[in-house]
Structures are given as C-alpha cells and as structure tokens.
C-alpha cells in the first residue's frame, strides 16, 4: 500500500509543472530587476539632461538628487 502511494507520487507531474512555472517566473523577475537596476543610472542621466536643457542649464529640478550618486 505504501509502495503504491510512493509510485503514484513519483509519477505525478502536475505539482512539478507548477513548481517549474514558479521558478521560471522568479527567474524572469530577478532578471528584470537586474536589468532595471543596471539601466537606472543611464535613464536618470537622460532625464536629468533633458531637465537641464528645458531649464536652460539652470541646474535641474529643485531638490532632485541622483539616488545612485556615491555621496
């Protein structure tokens, strides 16, 4: 009886596919976070340059600081 249950559990694939989908979603989420983090400094610079161009080089928006600046 116990052996039949273990054989059935071993052949059961529905739970395995859900775990695989979950791992795939987690991997995609981690990759997207890494990409966004890597590009955020460049995106910040683009918006900062656009702001400076619109303000005539007056230094940008009041109170805006680069969150990625080291200081």
N, C-alpha and C positions, 0 to 999 in steps of 0.2 A: 504494500500500500504506500509506504513512504517512498519507495523507489519509483513508483508510477508518478507520484506527485513531482518528484525531482526531474524526471524525464520530461513531463509536461511543462514544467517551469523552464527547463533548458531550451525547449523548442519554441516557447512563447516569444514572439518578436514584437508585439505591439508596444510594450514598455520600452524596449530597446530603441525603437524608432523615435519615440518621444524624447528619450534622453539624447539621441543623436541630434534631433532638431534643436533641442535646448542648447546643446554645446555649440552648434552652428550659429545660432542667434547670439550667444555670448561672444563667440569669436568675432563675428561681424561687428558687434557693439564695441569691443575692445579696439578693433582696427579703426573704426570711425572716430573714436575718441582720440586715438593716437594721431590720426591724420589731422583732425581739427586742431589739436594742441600744437602740432608741428607747423601748421599754416597760420596760426593765430597771430604771431608776431608780424608776418608779412601783410596780413589783412589789416592789422592795426596801423601799419605804416601807410598803406594805401589810403585809408580813411583820414589819417592824420594829415597827409599831404594834400588831399582834396579839401580838407577843412582849412588848411593854411592858404591854399590857393583862393578859396572863396572869401576868406577874411583879409586877403591882401598881404599875407605873411605876417599878420599881427600876433601870431603865437598860438592860434587854435582856440578851441572852446575853453571857457573858464572852468578850472577845476579838473580838466581831463589829464589823467596821468597814465602812462604806459604801465599796465599791470605786469608786464614781463621785464621791465627795466630792473637792473640789479640793485638799485639803491633805494 
